[in-house]
Amino acid sequence: MQVTPPSSWIARHAHLVPKAGVLDLAAGGGRHTRFFKGLGHKVTAVDRDVSGLADLAGDAQIEVIEADLEGGAPWPLGMRRFAGIVVTNYLHRPLFPRIAAALQPGGVLLYETFGAGNARFGKPSNPDFLLQPGELLDVVRGQLRVVAYEDLYVESPKPAMVQRICAVRPQG
């Protein structure tokens, strides 16, 4: 199976994630699940279509949860908390409070997705799926300490407008 390399943003900040459980939300084919497993983390991968994670079945380091995060079903993770949460190329704003609540003290949120202005480069182009300027900063304000943030044009892996954040939940 051909696995896409991890996002450069995720790879750059992965060292900040404590060696404990990582949540890969909207995991897709599992590129970040595999990346964090390779770094020695136990990983919980959640997606509505887990077929791209089938080869990981039975791996003691990986828990795969099939769940439609947008269909109105209950949050599939209950009150569980994670040392790291990774979200890339996915935006469903009603999940922001759940994501923040699932981050344990000292835990790291790594979030990267498309931003306003991306329509000129292709999909996604619907404003419902594009972050507004500063939106990720607003999401973490008062809850997490921002380590790094960008809202910019990137050329790789394809031309796009992206917004990304690395933020830490303070201890205690």
N, C-alpha and C positions, 0 to 999 in steps of 0.2 A: 504494500500500500504506500502510495506517495503521500508523505506528510509535509504540509506547508511549514516553513520555519516560523518560529514565534515572531510576533511583532517586535520590532526593535525597541519600542517603548517598554514593553513588558520585559524583555530581556535586560534592558538597561537598569531597571528598578527591582528586578526579582531578588537581588541579594538582600533587600530590606525586609523581605517576608520571613518572619520567624519559622523555624523548622517545625511545622505542625500542619494541621489540615488547611488545605486550600480549596476554595470553591471556584470552579470554572463555570460561570453562568452563561447559558446559551452557548454551550461548548462546541457545537457544530461537529467537525471532524476530529476535534480533540487536540489541536496543535499545542494549546497551552496546557492541557491536561498532561500530555506526554512530556512537555518541556519541564513542568514542575515535578513530575514523577522522576524525571532524570536528575533533578536537583535534590532528590531524596525526600520529597514531600508526599504525604498521603493526599489524594485529590478526590473530591466529589465533583463529578461532571453532570450538569443538568442541561437537558435539551428536550424539545418536543419530539425530535427525530434523533434517536440514538444509533441509527444504523452505521454512522461513521465512527462509532466507538465500539462496534461489535468485536473487534479483535482484542479489546481490553477485557472482555468478559473473563471472570475468574482471576484477574490480577488482584492480589491482596492489597496493593497500594492504591487501587482505583475503585471508587464506588460510582456506578452509573445510575442516574435517576431519570426516567422518562417522565416529563411533565410539561404540560402546556402552560407556560407562564403568563399567557395573555387571555386564557379562556375563562377566567373567573373562578377556577378551582382554588382551593386553599393553597397557601404557600407550602411547597412540598418539603421544606426543611424544618418546620416547626420552630423551636426556639434555639436551634443549633447555632453555634458561633464558630467563626473561622479566623485563622491567623492571616489569611490572605484571601482576597476576593478579586477575581479577574473577570472583566467584561470587555469584550471587543466586538466592534461592528454590530452592536445590538443596542436598541433603545426602546424601552417601554417605561415611560415616566412613572406610572403607578408603582413600580417596583423600587423606586429610590428609597423610600423609608425602610422597606424590608432589607435592602442591601446594607444600608447603614446599620440597622439593628443586628445584622448577622456578623458584624465585624467585632472581634473580641478586642479588649484593651491591648494595645501594642500592635494590633493587626494593621495590615496595609491594604488599601483599596487601590487597584490598578484598573483604570477605566479609560477606554479609547474607542471613540466612534465618530461618525460623520457629523460635520457641523454645517451651519448655515452657509450657503453659497456653493454647496456641493452639486446642486442641480446642473451647473454649467459643465460638469465633468461626467454626468451620467447619473446612475442610480446609486444610492437612494436620492430621490429628488423631492419627495413629498415632505413638506415642512414638519409633519408629525414625526418624522424619523430623522430629523436633523436638529442637533443641539443649537440653541441660540447662544450668541456670544456671552461668555461668563457663566453659562448655565451650570456646568459642573462645579464651579466655585460656589454658586448659590446652594447647590445640593449639600455640600459638605460644611458650609459655614456654620460655626458654632458647635460642630460635632467632631470634626477631624482637623488635624494640622496638615496643611498643604506642604508637601515636600517639593513637588514640581508640577507645573501646569503649562500647557501649550494650547493655542488656538491658532492654527496655521494651515497653509497649503503644503502638501507633500507630493512628491513625484513618484514615490515608491511605497507599496508595491504597484500602485496605479495612481495617476493624478487624482487628488481629492482634497477637500477641506476636512480637517479633522480637529477634534478637541480631545484632549487627554489630560488625565490627572493621576498623580501619585499622592495619596494622603494617608495619614496614620491616625488611628484612634489613640488618644493619650492614655497612658497607664492610669488606673485608679480614677 
